[in-house]
Amino acid sequence: MVENGMAEFAGWAVASGSEVAYNPVDHIEITEDITLYAVWKAAENEEGSLQETP
């Protein structure tokens, strides 16, 4: 969870708390039931620093 700032969608994980398995632009073929978990990361500004809400 990102606190005191903004978050951006990083992709999908196949287990809660795990790393990204599928990037947002990946095309995947789903042939059976699957549970995916959204992965969020702290958003960065143009200088590469973490953004903070006002």
Legacy VTK file of the C-alpha trace (Angstrom):
# vtk DataFile Version 3.0
C-alpha trace
ASCII
DATASET POLYDATA
POINTS 54 float
0.000 0.000 0.000
1.279 3.457 -0.861
0.676 5.970 1.886
0.924 9.768 1.807
1.400 9.907 -1.916
0.178 8.827 -5.284
0.359 5.363 -6.760
0.534 4.025 -10.273
-0.470 0.635 -11.582
2.634 -1.539 -12.104
0.941 -4.689 -13.399
-0.529 -7.975 -12.259
0.859 -10.564 -9.849
-0.217 -14.203 -9.527
-0.044 -14.210 -5.713
-0.844 -11.595 -3.113
2.256 -9.603 -2.204
4.371 -11.002 -5.029
6.140 -9.157 -7.832
4.667 -8.246 -11.219
4.144 -11.276 -13.456
2.298 -9.412 -16.222
2.972 -5.823 -17.256
0.041 -3.512 -18.023
0.623 -3.775 -21.785
1.151 -7.557 -21.886
-1.321 -9.645 -23.845
-2.037 -12.938 -22.150
-4.210 -15.855 -23.194
-6.282 -17.149 -20.324
-7.276 -20.778 -20.802
-8.424 -21.539 -17.255
-9.525 -19.757 -14.117
-6.815 -17.512 -12.694
-6.675 -15.004 -9.874
-4.610 -11.898 -10.505
-3.621 -9.261 -7.978
-3.071 -5.600 -8.854
0.434 -4.368 -8.029
0.799 -0.676 -7.224
3.988 1.325 -6.822
4.710 4.841 -5.666
4.415 7.255 -8.581
7.475 9.218 -9.634
7.566 12.761 -10.922
9.519 13.885 -13.995
12.740 14.123 -11.968
12.376 10.543 -10.733
11.417 11.525 -7.186
8.370 10.145 -5.446
5.304 12.332 -5.827
3.557 13.556 -2.733
0.031 14.802 -2.397
-0.344 18.443 -1.346
LINES 1 55
54 0 1 2 3 4 5 6 7 8 9 10 11 12 13 14 15 16 17 18 19 20 21 22 23 24 25 26 27 28 29 30 31 32 33 34 35 36 37 38 39 40 41 42 43 44 45 46 47 48 49 50 51 52 53
